[in-house]
Amino acid sequence: MQRNAIKVFIGFEGVALHDSCTASWVPLMLPHVVIVGGGFGGLAAVRALRKAPVRVTLIDKRNYHLFRPMLYQVATGLLSADEISGPLRSIFSHQENVDVVLDEVTGINSGRRIIHLTRGELPYDFLILATGIQYNYFGHDEWRHFAPGLESLDDADLVRGRILRAFERAEEMASIEHASTEEIRRQLTFALVGAGTVGVEMASTLAEMSRMALTHDFRHIDPKSARILLYEAGPRILPTYPEHLSIKAQHHLESLGVEIYTMPASRVFLLSERLPGQDSYSTTFREEIKAPRQ
Ligand SMILES: Cc1cc2nc3c(=O)[nH]c(=O)nc-3n(C[C@H](O)[C@H](O)[C@H](O)COP(=O)(O)OP(=O)(O)OC[C@H]3O[C@@H](n4cnc5c(N)ncnc54)[C@H](O)[C@@H]3O)c2cc1C
């Protein structure tokens, strides 16, 4: 790709200079557009500039684009990582005015028009920041320790591992330790805080996983008995959507056995330490979660 770019750009500008940071050959006479982030926003920006007389550098700390809306499916084992990601270099292999750089942007000096990377710095004429969002724990940053956000494939792996380990642990408790039904029930209780799109999708996928995908895989527990609790501080789930869609989604979730708790109610989310001998998310909420069911 870079060789083709040299030919094209030499023909266009008659000059190709080495950019010390990107290690690619680009004509410095063209305006340099730096785009940080190869998510939806970054991809759209790069594509929009495909015919523009500019040289584009796309920087991402990952070398792949991640289709985040499907991340929860990886977190529940229904899709594999490669089904929701693609290498940025391949995506833009036919767009000759773009150079892909794998690095993390650590700072910006807008006065000097320079961005700082972990391995150097890069000048720009125009800068597009498309670095996405960060999770908001609503003032409870201590929750991050128990419930990581779902931002990356690593997060999805972590969540999937913990969900599956909760079932494994319950099986072990039932078969070897002869634990009580109540203890096993607690081990298989999954609490989701926030019933926006991700919370609703995650609850629904968890329910499908326990009610369908795992049903025949265990001998001593019934995965269908897993409790899935969905908490929402607003008056209804999907609070930003039209009410009829919230009601429809609620009916669907309830048909899958998801228990839904919404406000108005007492503030219910009390996250405690793990219970002794248990290591899954399902046990990180104490029993005092008692929001009235709406
Ligand atoms: C589980 C889940 C489900 C969703 N479902 C939907 C849905 O159904 N419909 C919908 O419209 N939206 C959905 N969304 C939201 C949607 O995914 C986001 O709105 C969208 O991904 C935002 O795109 P973006 O380009 O702004 O950021 P992102 O897609 O997050 O991309 C940001 C990129 O910037 C890179 N980056 C960040 N910081 C740096 C740095 N310092 N240096 C270099 N690179 C950096 C990251 O590696 C990443 O590649 C969902 C999100 C999640 C998590």
The ligand as an ORCA input file, in Angstrom:
! r2SCAN-3c Opt
* xyz 0 1
  C     -21.906     -3.025     24.024
  C     -22.226     -1.828     23.158
  C     -23.351     -1.848     22.339
  C     -23.659     -0.762     21.524
  N     -24.744     -0.829     20.694
  C     -24.985      0.179     19.823
  C     -26.043      0.109     18.866
  O     -26.778     -0.885     18.818
  N     -26.225      1.146     18.008
  C     -25.418      2.245     18.047
  O     -25.610      3.171     17.247
  N     -24.410      2.350     18.939
  C     -24.183      1.342     19.810
  N     -23.147      1.446     20.711
  C     -22.389      2.674     20.745
  C     -21.391      2.731     19.602
  O     -20.597      1.561     19.616
  C     -20.563      3.962     19.824
  O     -21.411      5.081     19.770
  C     -19.509      4.086     18.738
  O     -18.632      2.982     18.790
  C     -18.746      5.363     18.955
  O     -17.839      5.461     17.878
  P     -16.522      6.310     18.039
  O     -15.810      6.271     16.744
  O     -16.875      7.646     18.609
  O     -15.697      5.583     19.173
  P     -15.153      4.077     19.274
  O     -15.900      3.158     18.393
  O     -15.105      3.803     20.730
  O     -13.679      4.188     18.721
  C     -12.701      4.934     19.409
  C     -11.356      4.480     18.910
  O     -10.383      5.379     19.425
  C      -9.256      4.622     19.849
  N      -8.594      5.431     20.865
  C      -9.110      5.895     22.031
  N      -8.210      6.625     22.692
  C      -7.078      6.625     21.936
  C      -5.798      7.210     22.095
  N      -5.481      7.987     23.153
  N      -4.878      7.019     21.135
  C      -5.165      6.253     20.046
  N      -6.366      5.680     19.850
  C      -7.313      5.857     20.780
  C      -9.835      3.321     20.391
  O      -8.868      2.277     20.367
  C     -10.988      3.077     19.400
  O     -10.577      2.288     18.310
  C     -22.827      0.380     21.541
  C     -21.689      0.403     22.368
  C     -21.381     -0.687     23.159
  C     -20.144     -0.655     24.027
*
